C-alpha cells in the first residue's frame, strides 16, 4: 500500500510516453523492472531471509527505481513534457474535471469486472476442490490468451484520444479495424493450440493427473475460446469509446457483465454446476458485445473528420 504512489508514477510516465508515440521505452522499463524484481526477490527471500516482507520490499523498490528512471528519461528526452509549478495554475477546471471522470470511468470499469469475477468464484468454491483446481488452471491459460487483447485495447484507447485531439477522427476507425485483425490472427492461433495441446498445457500448469481436474479445465477452455471474437470486439470498442470521451457506455457494458456473472453465480451454477461456470463469461461477452455495437453505432458521427 505504501508503494502505490510509485506504481502510479510509473504508470503516468508510461502513459505520457505512449501519448507522444513512444511505446517502446515503457516496455523496456517494464522488462528491466521485471528482471530486477526477480533478482531482488531471490536475494531478499533467499540469503537475506526476509520472507514475504522481502518480496514486498523487492516489488516496491523495483517500482521506485523504474519510476525514477522514467522521470530522468522524460526530463532528458522530452522538453515539451516538462512543466513549472506556475503552469499548474493555468490548468482549466474543464481539463481537470474531464481527466477525473475519464479516470473514474476506467477505474470503475475494471472494478466492476473484478467484482463479477469474485462473485463467480464464490459459487465455484462451493463445488469442491477439484473444480477450484480446474478453474484455477483454466484461468491461468485464459489470462495468457487475453493479454494481447488488453494491450490492443490500451493501444486503441491511446490512438483514439491522440487522433481525437489532432482532429483526425477518421483514423480512429482504422485503428479499430487493425486491432481486430491482429486479435483475429491471435485467436486462430490460440484456437489451434487449445484443441491440439490444451490438455498437455493444463497438465503442465496443474502438475496433476486427476482426470476430473483436466477434463473440466479443458471444458472451460473449449467453451470460452471459440467465443473470443465477440469479446475482442467488446474490448476494442469499449476502449475506443473511452478514448473519444464516451465514458458512460463502457461503464454500462461492464455493469451488464457484472449482472450476468451475479445471475450465474447465484442461480445457475448451484443448479447446473461447473458447466454453468464455463458458459458464464461467453454468455456475458455476447450480451455486452451487442450492447457495445449499438453504443458504437450511436457514436459513429464522432468518427468522422470535421
N, C-alpha and C positions, 0 to 999 in steps of 0.2 A: 504493500500500500504506500509506503514512504517513497518507493521508487517510481510511482506512477507519473510524476512530473517529468522524469527523464524519458519515459516512454512517449509521453505527449510531445515533448520537444523533438524527439527523433521523428515521430510521425508528421509533425508540422513541417520539419525541414524536408522530409521526403516528398510531401505534398507540394511544397514550394518548388522544388526542383522539377517534379513532374509537370507542374503548371507552366514552366518555361521550356518544356520539351526535353528535359534531361531525365530519362527513366533508367539509365544505366548506372549512374553514380549511386542512387539509393539502393539498387540491387547489390552493388559491390560492397557498400557499407553493411548491408544485411548479411552477405556471405561472410564478411570479416567478423562481424559480431557473433555469428553462429559458431564459427570455428573457435573464436576466443572463449565463448561461453562453454563449449565442450571442454576446452583445455582447463579453464578455471574450475569447472565442476569436478574434473578429475583430481585437480590439485587440492581443492578445499575439502572435498568429501573423502579423498584418499589420504595422502601423507599428513595433511593438517587435521584430519579427523573432525571436521565441523558438522558433518551430517547434513540434515535438512537445512539448517541455518546456512551452511556453506553454499548449498545450491541457490538459496535466495540471494545471498551476497554476490555470488558469481553473476547471476542474472542482472541485478541492479547495477553492478559495476560495469558489466559489458554494455548495458544500455547507456550508462553515463558516458563511457568512452566514445561510443558511436555518436551520441548527441553532440559532444564536444568536437569531434571530427567534422560533423555536419556543419556546425557553426563556423569553424575555421574555413571549410571549403566554400561555403556561401559568401563569407566576407571577402575571401581572396578572389573568387571567380565571378561573382555576380554583384557588381556595384549597384545595379538597379534594384536589388532586393534589400539594400541597406536602408535604414531609416533612423532618424533622430527623434528623441522624445518629443520635440516640439511638433513633429508631424502627426503625432497621435491626436493632437487637439483638432487637426483638420479632418479627422475621420467623421463622416456624416453619420447621423443616427440611423439613416436608412441602411447603410452598409453594415453597421453592427447588427441591426435587427435582422437583416437578411441572413447574415452568417450564423446568427444564433438559431434561427428557425430551420435553416438548412441542416446545421449540425444536429439539432434536436431531432429532426425527422429521421436522419440516417441512424442516429443512436437508438431511437425508439424502434426503428425497423429491425435492427439487429436484436434488440432486447426482446421484442415480441416473438421473433422467430425462435430464440432460445427458450423462452417461457413455454412455447408449444412443445419443444423437444423435452423439457423437464417433465411436463405433464404426461407425455407419451412414455417416457422412461419409467415413471412411477407405475404405469399399468404393466409394463414389461417385467418389472421386478416381481410382480405378483404371480408371474407364470412359472418362476423357478430358475435355478442356477444355470441349467443347460441353455435356456432361452436367453438369459442375460449374456452368457458367454458367446452365443451365436450372434446376438445383436451387436455386441462389442466388436467382434471380429469383422462382421459385415460393414459396420460403420467406419472402421479403420480404413478399409479399402474404398468405401464410397467417398469418404472425405478426400482421399487421394484423387479420386475421379473428379471431384468437384473443384479442386484447387484452380485449374486453368479457367474455369468459369468465373470464379471470384476475381481472378486477375483481369480477365477480359471485361468484367463489369466495371471495375475501377478504371480501366483504361477508357472505356466508353464514356463514363461519367466525366473524367478529366477532359477528354477530347470534345465532348459536347459543350461543357462550360467554356472551354477555350474559344470554340467557334461561335458560340452564342455571343461572347464578349467582342469577338472580332467582326461580327455582323455577317458571318459566312454560314448561315444556318443550314443551307442545303448540304453542306459537308457532313452534318451530323448523321443524316440517314445513311450516308456512305460508310461511316464508321460502324453503324449498327449492322449493316449487311456484311461488312468484312469480319466483324466479331462472330456473327452467326455462322459464316462459312468455316472459320477456324474451329469453332466449337463443334460443328458437324463432323469435320475431319477427325477431331479428337474422339467424338462419340463413336464413330465407326471403329476406331482402334480399340477403345475400351469394351465395346460390344464383343469384338472378336476375342479379346483377352479373357473376358468374363466367361464366355461359353466354352472356350478351349482350355483355359488354365485356371479358372476360378477356384475349382476345388483344391488344386495344389497350393494356390496362394492362401486360401483360408487355413489349410493345414499348417502352412509356414507361419502365419500370423498367430494362430492359437497354440501351436505346439501340441495339438490334441488329435487323437484318432477316434474320438467319440462321434459315431455316425449321426446322432441326433443334432449335435452342435454343427457338424459340417453340412448336413442336409439343410438345416434351417437357415444358416448363414448364406448358403448358395441360393436358396429360395428367395431370400431378401434381395440379393443382387440381381437375380434373373428377372424379378418382377420390376425392380426400380430402374435398372439401366436402360431397358428399351423405352422408358418414358422420359428419358433425359431431354429430348428435343423440346417439349413444351416448357420444361424447367429452364432450358437455355434461353428461350425467348423471354421467359419471365424475368430472369436475372438481367439480361442485356437491356430490355426495355425499361425495367424498373430503375436501373442506374442511369439510363439515358434521360428519363423523366426527372430524376434528381438533378442531373447536370443542367437541364434547361429551366430549373426553378419551379418545377411542378412537384411539390413535396407531399401533397395530400394523397395523391393516387398511390404511390408506392407504400405509404403508411397503411392505407386501406387494404392493399393486397396482402401485406404482412398480417394485418388483423384477420383477414379471411383465413390465412394459413393457420393462425393460432386457433381460431374457432374450429376449423376442421380437425386439428390434432386433438383438441379437447373432446370433441364428439367421439372420435375413435377411441381415445383413452378411457372415457367414462362409460360408453355404451357398447362399442363394437368389440374391442379387444377382450373384455370379460366373456363375451358370448362366442366369438369366432377364434379366439386365441391368437397365436403368433401370425397366422395368415393375415389377420386384420392389420397387424403391425406392418407387414410387408406392403399392403395396399394403401396404407395411410398417406405417406408422402406423395406417391404417384397421383392419388386422387386429388389431394390439395394442390399439387402442381397444375393439374389440368384446369381446375376451377379458377385458380389465380391467373393462369395463362389466358383464359377467356376474358377475365376482368381487365388485365393489363393491356390486352389487344384493343379492347374498347376504349380504355383510357388513352392509349397512344393515338388511336384514330381521332378522338376528340381533340387532341393537341396537334394534329397534323399541320395546322396553319403556322405553328411555331417553327416548323422545319423548312420554311420557305424564306429565301432571302427577301429583305425589304425592297 
